Amino acid sequence: MKYDRHQRSPFSRDDEPELNISPLIDVAFLLLIYFLVTTTLIKQEADLSMTLPGVSQVQSQPVTVDQMMIEIDATGVILVNREPVDTDPANHHAPVLTDRLVRYAAAARIAQSEALVVVKCDGRVPEQRFIDVLNACAKANIKNVSISP
């Protein structure tokens, strides 16, 4: 059977195939509802129009107090960090040094660190002057005393 050009095509307007899109619309609405329900919403603050930061744990480094360097020169003069404080070797109480050490120990306690004193003594100094420095450290309740050559 031959078809003529003027004959009707097998798909005429009456028999044209149709696409039913109602199930497609149903699937689109179901996906839309699924994504709306599963999405987490960011809560805004009720009274403020900004998001406040959360709490975080921060580890701070402890504050350290520098060590105090005490030198006793050959004449018996006591120097704290190269500054002369007690120049009279006959005064065994060393009041200026004791006051400095008490303030240093208090600062170390406030900073919650250990007070450290380094004593550098000249070889020609009488032993009593070295003992005077150690007594001043004891009055200030400083237990960490090092001796440097």
NORMO-V217053 format. One record per pair of residues at least 24 apart in sequence whose C-alpha atoms are under 10 Angstrom apart, sorted by the first residue. I is the first residue (numbers start at 1). J is the second residue. If there is no record, write none. Layout:
# NORMO-V217053
i=I j=J
i=I j=J
This chain:
# NORMO-V217053
i=62 j=111
i=62 j=112
i=62 j=113
i=63 j=108
i=63 j=110
i=63 j=111
i=63 j=112
i=63 j=113
i=64 j=108
i=64 j=111
i=64 j=112
i=64 j=113
i=64 j=114
i=64 j=115
i=65 j=104
i=65 j=105
i=65 j=107
i=65 j=108
i=65 j=109
i=65 j=110
i=65 j=111
i=65 j=112
i=65 j=113
i=65 j=114
i=65 j=115
i=65 j=116
i=66 j=104
i=66 j=108
i=66 j=113
i=66 j=114
i=66 j=115
i=66 j=116
i=66 j=117
i=67 j=104
i=67 j=108
i=67 j=114
i=67 j=115
i=67 j=116
i=67 j=117
i=67 j=118
i=67 j=144
i=67 j=145
i=68 j=100
i=68 j=101
i=68 j=104
i=68 j=115
i=68 j=116
i=68 j=117
i=68 j=118
i=68 j=119
i=68 j=145
i=69 j=116
i=69 j=117
i=69 j=118
i=69 j=119
i=69 j=120
i=69 j=146
i=69 j=147
i=69 j=148
i=70 j=97
i=70 j=117
i=70 j=118
i=70 j=119
i=70 j=120
i=70 j=121
i=70 j=133
i=70 j=147
i=70 j=148
i=71 j=118
i=71 j=119
i=71 j=120
i=71 j=121
i=71 j=122
i=71 j=130
i=71 j=133
i=71 j=148
i=72 j=119
i=72 j=120
i=72 j=121
i=72 j=122
i=72 j=123
i=72 j=124
i=72 j=125
i=72 j=126
i=72 j=129
i=72 j=130
i=72 j=133
i=73 j=120
i=73 j=121
i=73 j=122
i=73 j=123
i=73 j=124
i=73 j=125
i=74 j=121
i=74 j=122
i=74 j=123
i=74 j=124
i=74 j=125
i=74 j=126
i=75 j=122
i=75 j=124
i=75 j=125
i=75 j=126
i=75 j=129
i=76 j=121
i=76 j=122
i=76 j=124
i=76 j=125
i=76 j=126
i=76 j=127
i=76 j=128
i=76 j=129
i=76 j=130
i=77 j=125
i=77 j=129
i=78 j=119
i=78 j=120
i=78 j=121
i=78 j=129
i=78 j=130
i=78 j=132
i=78 j=133
i=79 j=119
i=79 j=120
i=80 j=118
i=80 j=119
i=89 j=125
i=89 j=126
i=89 j=128
i=89 j=129
i=89 j=132
i=90 j=128
i=90 j=129
i=91 j=129
i=91 j=132
i=92 j=128
i=92 j=129
i=92 j=130
i=92 j=131
i=92 j=132
i=92 j=133
i=92 j=135
i=92 j=136
i=93 j=129
i=93 j=132
i=93 j=133
i=93 j=135
i=93 j=136
i=94 j=129
i=94 j=132
i=94 j=133
i=94 j=135
i=94 j=136
i=95 j=136
i=96 j=136
i=97 j=132
i=97 j=133
i=97 j=136
i=97 j=137
i=97 j=140
i=98 j=132
i=98 j=133
i=98 j=134
i=98 j=135
i=98 j=136
i=98 j=137
i=98 j=138
i=98 j=139
i=98 j=140
i=99 j=136
i=99 j=139
i=99 j=140
i=100 j=136
i=100 j=137
i=100 j=140
i=101 j=133
i=101 j=136
i=101 j=137
i=101 j=138
i=101 j=139
i=101 j=140
i=101 j=141
i=101 j=142
i=102 j=136
i=102 j=137
i=102 j=138
i=102 j=139
i=102 j=140
i=102 j=141
i=102 j=142
i=103 j=140
i=104 j=140
i=104 j=142
i=105 j=137
i=105 j=140
i=105 j=141
i=105 j=142
i=106 j=140
i=106 j=141
i=114 j=142
i=114 j=143
i=114 j=144
i=115 j=141
i=115 j=142
i=115 j=143
i=115 j=144
i=115 j=145
i=116 j=142
i=116 j=143
i=116 j=144
i=116 j=145
i=116 j=146
i=117 j=142
i=117 j=143
i=117 j=144
i=117 j=145
i=117 j=146
i=117 j=147
i=118 j=144
i=118 j=145
i=118 j=146
i=118 j=147
i=118 j=148
i=119 j=145
i=119 j=146
i=119 j=147
i=119 j=148
i=119 j=149
i=120 j=146
i=120 j=147
i=120 j=148
i=120 j=149
i=121 j=147
i=121 j=148
i=121 j=149
i=122 j=148
i=122 j=149
i=123 j=149
